[in-house]
């Protein structure tokens, strides 16, 4: 925003009071004109005109190590009920894909019956750091073993992980702004996340970040 300030000139009116006299003025008493002492509005030709300075932008460091795998705690015992082991496995995978350990709950109505032999198809709601998304759980239970598969079109991802991926392919970046919340629920392998990169030369370049089903971030120039 430009702020323009007006320079006001204070005009001072000077009144000269003349006294009446019967004598004629002499040559030595004739009034003289005082030199003007008012402010000058002109600018010396030798004074440079100030110009706006170019901002100095500092480059952000390029990540030199892979994005760290979150440490997820709270694993149930090996002999815990099958439902507990499955829901923890889904919660752990969700946090690793998102890029940050956070409170994660998995609700699958009917999962308490999955130890019964047969195939069980359940609808689940996963809530990561307060952000929910849905998925499908299939459990194939046998007498002494069980296997499961959880699928979802959506995935949780944290913004710092996306920014980290952008910095790896955008040299000279001084700022990265991605169109997402700090924690995003996105459709994996769907529409990419748009990111604007401001370079040290003060240019803005568009990039797009796609999220895979495992939480990998693939970045390309838009």
Secondary structure as the mmCIF struct_conf table of DSSP 4:
data_model
#
loop_
_struct_conf.conf_type_id
_struct_conf.id
_struct_conf.beg_label_comp_id
_struct_conf.beg_label_asym_id
_struct_conf.beg_label_seq_id
_struct_conf.end_label_comp_id
_struct_conf.end_label_asym_id
_struct_conf.end_label_seq_id
HELX_LH_PP_P HELX_LH_PP_P1 UNK A 8 UNK A 13
HELX_LH_PP_P HELX_LH_PP_P2 UNK A 16 UNK A 20
BEND BEND1 UNK A 22 UNK A 23
HELX_LH_PP_P HELX_LH_PP_P3 UNK A 24 UNK A 26
HELX_RH_3T_P HELX_RH_3T_P1 UNK A 27 UNK A 29
HELX_LH_PP_P HELX_LH_PP_P4 UNK A 33 UNK A 36
HELX_LH_PP_P HELX_LH_PP_P5 UNK A 38 UNK A 40
TURN_TY1_P TURN_TY1_P1 UNK A 45 UNK A 46
BEND BEND2 UNK A 47 UNK A 47
HELX_LH_PP_P HELX_LH_PP_P6 UNK A 48 UNK A 50
HELX_LH_PP_P HELX_LH_PP_P7 UNK A 52 UNK A 56
HELX_LH_PP_P HELX_LH_PP_P8 UNK A 58 UNK A 63
BEND BEND3 UNK A 65 UNK A 65
HELX_LH_PP_P HELX_LH_PP_P9 UNK A 66 UNK A 70
HELX_LH_PP_P HELX_LH_PP_P10 UNK A 75 UNK A 77
TURN_TY1_P TURN_TY1_P2 UNK A 78 UNK A 79
BEND BEND4 UNK A 80 UNK A 80
HELX_RH_AL_P HELX_RH_AL_P1 UNK A 82 UNK A 98
TURN_TY1_P TURN_TY1_P3 UNK A 99 UNK A 99
BEND BEND5 UNK A 100 UNK A 100
STRN STRN1 UNK A 104 UNK A 108
TURN_TY1_P TURN_TY1_P4 UNK A 109 UNK A 110
HELX_RH_3T_P HELX_RH_3T_P2 UNK A 111 UNK A 113
TURN_TY1_P TURN_TY1_P5 UNK A 114 UNK A 115
BEND BEND6 UNK A 116 UNK A 117
STRN STRN2 UNK A 118 UNK A 128
TURN_TY1_P TURN_TY1_P6 UNK A 129 UNK A 130
STRN STRN3 UNK A 131 UNK A 141
BEND BEND7 UNK A 143 UNK A 144
STRN STRN4 UNK A 146 UNK A 151
BEND BEND8 UNK A 153 UNK A 153
STRN STRN5 UNK A 154 UNK A 158
HELX_RH_AL_P HELX_RH_AL_P2 UNK A 159 UNK A 169
TURN_TY1_P TURN_TY1_P7 UNK A 171 UNK A 172
STRN STRN6 UNK A 173 UNK A 178
BEND BEND9 UNK A 179 UNK A 180
BEND BEND10 UNK A 182 UNK A 182
STRN STRN7 UNK A 183 UNK A 187
TURN_TY1_P TURN_TY1_P8 UNK A 188 UNK A 189
BEND BEND11 UNK A 190 UNK A 191
HELX_LH_PP_P HELX_LH_PP_P11 UNK A 192 UNK A 192
STRN STRN8 UNK A 193 UNK A 199
TURN_TY1_P TURN_TY1_P9 UNK A 200 UNK A 201
BEND BEND12 UNK A 202 UNK A 202
STRN STRN9 UNK A 204 UNK A 211
TURN_TY1_P TURN_TY1_P10 UNK A 213 UNK A 214
BEND BEND13 UNK A 215 UNK A 215
STRN STRN10 UNK A 217 UNK A 221
#
